[in-house]
Amino acid sequence: MPTDPAPLLADLAAETAALRDLIDPLPDAVWRDGTPAPGWTISDQMSHLAYFDDVAVMAATDPEAFASLQASHAAAAENPDTIAERYRALGPSELLEWFGRARARLLETFAGLDPSVRVPWFGPPMSVPSMITARLMETWAHGQDIADTLGTRREPTARLQHVAHLGVITRSYSYAAHGLPAPDKPVRVELTAPSGEIWTWGPADAPDRISGPALDFCLLVTQRRHPTDTSVIAHGPAAEQWLSMAQAFAGPPGPGRKPGQFRTG
């Protein structure tokens, strides 16, 4: 994966544009429709993205302020649900303006950072490229919730490679989020890209393996699909255990989706 932030930022801008194409035409009333995320509306999905874009900029530019915010979150038992509730009075135009402003500032800020800088976050600190990748993953994943609400199928793109990469490198974090030690046993991941290309991670001779469509793997590690509703195949106990708890996002494990809630893809 690239360490130069410029291509990642270009892909984040493209993913942002794809999300705007989805939400900009929506009538105001539809913003209050419930999404597959329990208790969340389309408005909540967008306030979540805007809020954490602002927080990412804070973390990158003022680590002390971020540490204070993180402490206040812990003291008040803040979580994504309580944060979403705080902004439910905002209307669609206000949310669009906030998201547009927050995303523009995020892109501008991270374009000016040294790629070697470690940015503090709610999980482990991340490099600048990893933080950009995480914002792209969040944009894609919350966009998936909105697309599922609207009954829209989005065409998968090569940008899924970033989401898949994050899903792979957060394997140890997935275990930590469940209070478990990460196993030492490697897992080979082989995913079929939208183009038909094969994307790979891990040693080629690893006996434990994961394979399948890149789209399905991304849906699984962002917990937008239950593993049984995907065509992702795990071979070996380490691969099977990982897929049962995989999460590419920071924070506690989410409820995910129910078996049979969605068809594959």
N, C-alpha and C positions, 0 to 999 in steps of 0.2 A: 504494500500500500504506500502511496506517496507521503513523503515527509514535508514537501513544499506545500504550504497552506493554500497557494493560489488555485490549483486545480480543485481542491476540496471546497474552497469558497465559491468557485464557479458552479460546482455541483449543488452546493447548498442554495445558491441563488436560483438555480434551475428548479430545485425541489420546492422552493418557496413560490416560484411562479406557477408551478403545477397546482399547488394548494390554493393559490389565489384564483386560478381558473375555476376551481371547484366551488369556492365559497362566495366569490364576488357576486355571482348572479342570483344568489339565494334570496327569496322573499324574507322579510324580517320574521314572520311567524315561524318559519322553518328552523330558525336558530334555536328555538326552544324545544325542538324535537329531541327525544331521548336517544342516545347512542348506545352501542353495545357495552360501553363502560358503565357499570351499574351506577345509576344516580346522576350520570353526566349528560348534559345536553351538548349540542354543537357549540353554543356559547362558551360552555365550560372548557371544551377542547381548545378553543382559541385563546381564552384568557390564560390557560395553563402555558401555552406556547409563549405568549407575550411576557408573562410574568418571569418565566425561567430564562428567556432571552435577556431580560433586564438583569437578572441575578447573575447570569454568566458574564455579562459585561462587568458587573461589580466585582466578581471573583477575579477577573483578569486585571482589572485596573486598581482595585482597592481591596487587597486581601484582608486587611483589618476590618473593614466594614462588612465583608462577607463573613468573617469569623463571628462577628457580633450578630449578624442575621442568623447564622446557623445556630448559635447558642439560644437566640430568642425562639427559633423554631422548636428546639428541643425543650425549652422551658415551658412553652405553651402547647406542647404536643401537637404542633402544626404538622399537617400532611397535605398531599394534593387535594383531598376532599375539602378540608377546611379552607384552603387557599381558594379553591374554585368557588366556594360558597360566598367568600368575601366580595367577589366581583360580579355577582349575579344581577345586580341592579343596572349594570352597563348594557346599553343597547348595541345592536349590530354595528352601527356606524362608529360608535365609540371604540368597540373592540377591534374593528378593522383599522382604525386610525392608530390605536395603541400597538397592534401587532406590526403594522407597517413601519412605524417609527422605531420600535424595539428591534425588529429584524434588520433594518438599515443600519442602526447603530452597532449591532452585533457584527455585521459583515465588515463595517468600517474599522471597528476596534481590532478584530482578530487579524485583519489584513496587515496591521501595523505592528504585530507582536513578533518577537523572536520565536521561531518554532521550537526552540529547546526549553522555553519557559514551562514550568509546571504550574498548572492552574488548580487551586483548591476547589473541591466539590463535595457533594454530600456523600459520595462514595470515596474511593481513593483519588488523590490528585491526578490530573490528566495533563498530558502534553497538549500544546496548542492544536496540532492536527487531530488528536483524539477528541478534544472538546468540540471542534468543528464537526467531526464525524458524529458525535453524540447529538448535536443539535439537528443534523440532517436526519439521523435515525428518529428523533422525536417528531420532527416535521412529517416524515413519511408515516410513522406509526399512528399519530393522531389524525393525519389525513386519511388513513385507512378506516379509522372509526367513523369519520364523517362520510366517506364513500360508502361504507356498509350501511349507514343510516339512510342514505339517499338511494341505495340499491344500484350504485354505480360501480362498474368494474374499471379499474385503472389499468392502463397498459404498463407492464413492468419495464423498467429501463436498466441500463448498466449501472445506474446509481445504487442499485441494490447491493453491489459489491461492498460498498461502504457499510451498509447495515449488516450484511453477513459477516464482514470482518470484525465489526464490533461485537457481534454475537459470539464469535469464536474467541476473541481475546478476553471476554468477560466470563469465561468458563469458571475460573477460580472464584470470581466474585459471586457467581450464582450460588456456589456452595456456601460461601461466607454468609450470604444473605439468609440462608437456611440454617445457619449455626453449625455448619459441617466443615471438616477439613477437606481441602481439595485433594483429589487423588494424584499421585505422581504418574499414573499410567497415561501415555499420550493417546490422542484420538485423531485419526485422519478424517478430514472433512473434504468431500468432493461434491460440488454443487454444479448443476447445469444452469448456466446463465441464460437470460432471455434470448441472447444471440445464438445459443447452442454451444458456446465455449464452455469449458470446464474450469471452474475456479477451485483451487485446492489450498488447504492448510494442513500442517502437521506432517509427520514423517510418513513417507510412502509405504513403509513396511509395518506400520502400526497395525496390530491385529484388531483393535477396536476401530470401527469406521462409521461414519455418517454420510449418507448420500441422498440425493433427491433434487428437486427443483430449487433454485436459489430463492424464488418467491416464497415457496412454502417454508423454507428454513427461516427466512426473515419474518414471516408471519408468526412462526413458532417462538423465536427468541424474543420477539417484542410482545409475546403473549396475546396476539390478536387472533390466534387460532389454537384450539386444543390440538395436541400432537396427533391424536387419532383422526383429526379432520384434515391432515396433510398427507402428502406422499413422501415425507421424509422417512428414511429407513435407518435404523440403528442396528449395528452388528456388534455384539459384545456388551458385557455388563457395564463397563465404564461409559460407553456411548449411550446406553439406555438410561442409566441413572442421570447423566448430564441433561438429556433431552427432557426428562421429567421435571426439571427445575430451572431450565435455562431462562435467563433474563438478561437482556442487553441494556437495561436501564438501572440507574442508581435508586437506592431506597429499598424498603421491605418488599418481599414477594407480593405481587398483585393477585387478585382472584382469577385472572386469566379469563378464558372463555369455556363454556360447557361443551362436553362431547356432543357432536351432532348439531351444534349451533350453526355451523357453516359448512358448505361443501368445500372440497379442496380448491384452493386458489381463489 
